[in-house]
Amino acid sequence: MKPIQMVDLVSQYERIKPEIDAALFKAIYGSQYINGPEVKSFQQNLANYLGVKRVIACANGTDALQIALMALELPSDSEVIVPAFNYVATVEVIALLGFKPVFVDVDPDTFSLLPEQVLKAITPKTRVIMPVHLFGQCAPMSEIMSIASRHKLWVVEDTAQAIGSTYQIEPFKDQKAGTIGHIGTTSFFPSKNLGCMGDGGAIYTNDEELADRMAMIAGHGQKQKYQYERVGVNSRLDTLQAALLDVKLRYLDGYIAARRKASAYYREQLSSLDRFKLPYEHPRSTHVYHQFTITLLQGERAPLLQKLQEEGIPTMIYYPSPLHLQKAYAYLGYKKGDFPVSEQLSETVFSLPMHTELGEDQLQFICEKMKELT
Ligand SMILES: Cc1ncc(COP(=O)(O)O)c(C=O)c1O
C-alpha cells in the first residue's frame, strides 16, 4: 500500500503527464508568460464549463474575493455578512478594504451560513452577503438570493472549495456553484479540486459591466496601457498555470467522481459508528467532497487523531478556531458564545484524507483503523 497522504498531487499528475508536459512545453516555447493565449483559452473553457458569461483569471482565490468586492463600488461604511466558521480569506479582504465583516453562525449539518442568521444580521449598512460553499457543498443559495433581492444586497459566492458542484435553484434547474450570485470566485491552490502547480484564482459573473470592471481592476485599473481609470491591483494567472489548468479542467468531472467514490466508501464503512457524524448531503446541492469532514459526537478529538497519525493516517482540522475568536478580528468586538455552532464545530470536526488518487486498499485501511479506535 502506498503511504496515505491528505492529497496526492504527484500521482494525479502522473496519470496525465504527457498531456500536461506537452501543454507546459508549448507555453514555454510560446514565451508569452504573462497573459498568453493559454490564459484566454482557459478563461473561455472555464466559462463554458460553468455556464457563465465571463471568467476573469487572477493570481489567487483571495485576490479574486478582493477584486470582486472592489468592483462593487461600495460605500466606505459598508457591512458584509460572512460565516464565522470559515477560511480567513473572505473576512480578510472585507477588513483590508475598510469594510466591516459581520459574522453569522452556520448550520451544523451543512457548515454553511444560516439564512435566518443572515436576516438577523442585516442593518441599513449591509451591502453584501458572502456565502462560502464549504468543503464542497453549496450554501442555501435559494434562500440567500431571495433575502438579497428583498434587501437589495450583492451576493459574492466563494467557491474555492466547491468548483463543479451544482445547486438546484428551482425544480429541474441546476446551476453551477458561483454562477447564482452576482459574482463567484475560486482558488486554484494545488490541493483544490481544480488545482494548479502554484497559486491561481478566478472570478466569474454573468454581468458584463461587472466583468469589465473586474478585468480592469485585476490589471492595475488600466483601460488601455498606461491609462489608469481606477485604482487597481496586479493580479494575473501565469500563462504556465493556465496551460496546466486548461488540461486539468477536462478531467474535473472525473476528479469529482473519484472524490465522490472515495466518500461513498467512507460512508458505507463508517456510518454505523455512533461516535461520528458523517458529512450531510443537502438534497439541493451536489457535494464535490473537497473535504470529507467528520464531526466527533463523543470522546476526545486530539487522542483519536494522534492514534490515527501513529497508524500512518493523516488528518486535518479545518478549522481549529472560528474567525470571530481570532486575535486579528478581536477589534470587531465578538466574544466566545456569540456563534455556538461555529465554536462547537471548531472543537469537534476533523477531515480524513480525500483526493482523487485514494486506492481501495488505503480506504479500507483507514476505515479499519477508524473502527478499531472507536
Ligand atoms: C474557502 C476559501 N476561500 C478562499 C481561499 C483563498 O484562496 P487562495 O489560497 O488561492 O488565496 C481558500 C483557500 O484555501 C478557501 O478555502
The ligand as an SDF file (V2000), in Angstrom:
LIG
                    3D

 16 16  0  0  0  0  0  0  0  0999 V2000
  -12.9740   28.9380    1.1610 C   0  0  0  0  0  0  0  0  0  0  0  0
  -11.7170   29.5510    0.6400 C   0  0  0  0  0  0  0  0  0  0  0  0
  -11.7410   30.8080    0.2020 N   0  0  0  0  0  0  0  0  0  0  0  0
  -10.6520   31.4110   -0.2870 C   0  0  0  0  0  0  0  0  0  0  0  0
   -9.4480   30.7690   -0.3380 C   0  0  0  0  0  0  0  0  0  0  0  0
   -8.2390   31.5320   -0.7870 C   0  0  0  0  0  0  0  0  0  0  0  0
   -7.6190   31.0070   -1.8960 O   0  0  0  0  0  0  0  0  0  0  0  0
   -6.0620   31.2880   -2.1600 P   0  0  0  0  0  0  0  0  0  0  0  0
   -5.2790   30.4600   -1.2240 O   0  0  0  0  0  0  0  0  0  0  0  0
   -5.8960   30.8690   -3.5940 O   0  0  0  0  0  0  0  0  0  0  0  0
   -5.8500   32.7480   -1.9970 O   0  0  0  0  0  0  0  0  0  0  0  0
   -9.3660   29.4360    0.0860 C   0  0  0  0  0  0  0  0  0  0  0  0
   -8.0840   28.7220    0.0040 C   0  0  0  0  0  0  0  0  0  0  0  0
   -7.6540   27.9310    0.7610 O   0  0  0  0  0  0  0  0  0  0  0  0
  -10.5320   28.8180    0.6070 C   0  0  0  0  0  0  0  0  0  0  0  0
  -10.5070   27.5470    1.0440 O   0  0  0  0  0  0  0  0  0  0  0  0
  1  2  1  0
  2  3  1  0
  2 15  2  0
  3  4  2  0
  4  5  1  0
  5  6  1  0
  5 12  2  0
  6  7  1  0
  7  8  1  0
  8  9  2  0
  8 10  1  0
  8 11  1  0
 12 13  1  0
 12 15  1  0
 13 14  2  0
 15 16  1  0
M  END
$$$$
